[in-house]
């Protein structure tokens, strides 16, 4: 096994998967999905990932780390204690490493740029992050600033990002915690945003987001996470593949042993212009129809795609590529590029051959966790078994005689009835504003029998998707009939 954390003492990765790492992001808003798509913390199998990353925390305007969904993530005000329940998964596998991700696409970049610009504001962020991590029992922080110098950032972000990582590393390592970062796979982002040698000095691990390389923002079909370029690729499209991204990060100065290769557990989807061309580069000016669980045009979870395949969708393995695509002319001419068991096996072999630390997925809740198309979490398990060369076995659990440090003799709190709906809050948690999609409300139950509502702004270029409970691309949200009539053309 590669020793990723030589400075972290007790966190030197005594992992159940002894030949590599399997990093699994968890999109916490999946708890709001409907039917068989709903996925809560207890649906996570703690024995199939070495690192679980909770997505996401955010950044407040006071430069402190901020809990983005207090009702779901904290215990305050009769909340659901998501952070604590997430970290309690370590009781089922004591080798599990839990990390809190801060940032993400929906958070934007501008406020991170401002925070990183001075030592004083960086210290506020670092101190508040360490405090939050320690309070809830996380083992580290994943810095997911998307992206320095981009999306309202400043040219000096490239240098300031390194200063921020340096401050974080010192504080986290002093507390026995690790520092990771989610990074772009796109050359046009990597070049202006990242001082790669500087990042290599500060980060324990880099999670390479080698997906979303194509999507409905293109007007033609393509694979969103192709391992290699398509024969017809020209120009910048020659850079939009995993092999280029991995080699480029290594060439720029990131040790292969610190890189995890990201694989999507979802597909990017289009609506074919007509049924005459169903291959790569087929004209497709609109996103594909939304799925029953993720409910976002242009996006289907692998669990939704495999259900479509069971319903008769056509699967194609183009000999020019290593990944499948699926289409159905009967279902609104949908076309999706995605990864299946064979393609994730190919990618895991690639990562192993290139000396990478292991694999990473976004995100665990869209694998086939119900096992409708085979064994549960088959894509994750396939990657682990391919990379390690051995079958997954459960990690160690605490001895029954070991006292539970979280045991308490206090009586459980009796939760009062859910308050009646108000104009802002229909229920605890995330609530849409029907009249304004540029923001949403975070609603928490108070001790007076009502709601406290906080307005949360969506980042520039995004609108609130009331079906998916996230801020999403504005063009995606505006493709949903009837949504955001005041904010869409």
Secondary structure, 3 states (H helix, E strand, C coil): CCCCCCCCHHHCCCCCCCCCEEEEEEEHHHHHCCHHHCCCHHHCCCCCCCEEEEEEEEECCCCCEEECCHHHHCCHHHCCCHHHHHHHHHHCCCCCEEEEEEECHHHCCHHHHHHCCCHHHHHHHHHHHHHHHHHHCCCEEEEECCCCCCCCCCCCHHHHHHHHHHHHHHHHHHCCCEEEEEEECCHHHHHHHCCHHHHHHHCCEEEEECCCCCCCCCCECCCCCCCCCCCCCCHHHHHCCHHHHHHHHHHHCCCHHHEEEEEECEEEEEECCCCCCCCCCCECCEECCCCCCCCECCEEEHHHHHHHHHCCCEEECCCCCCCCEEEECCCCCEEEECCCHHHHHHHHHHHHHCCCCEEEEECHHHCCCCCCCCCCCHHHHHHHHHHHCCCCCCCCCCCCCCCCCCCCCCCCCCCCCCCCCCCCCCCCEEEECCCCCCEEEEEEECCCCCEEEEEEECCCCEEEECCCCEEEEHHHHCCCCCCCCCCCC
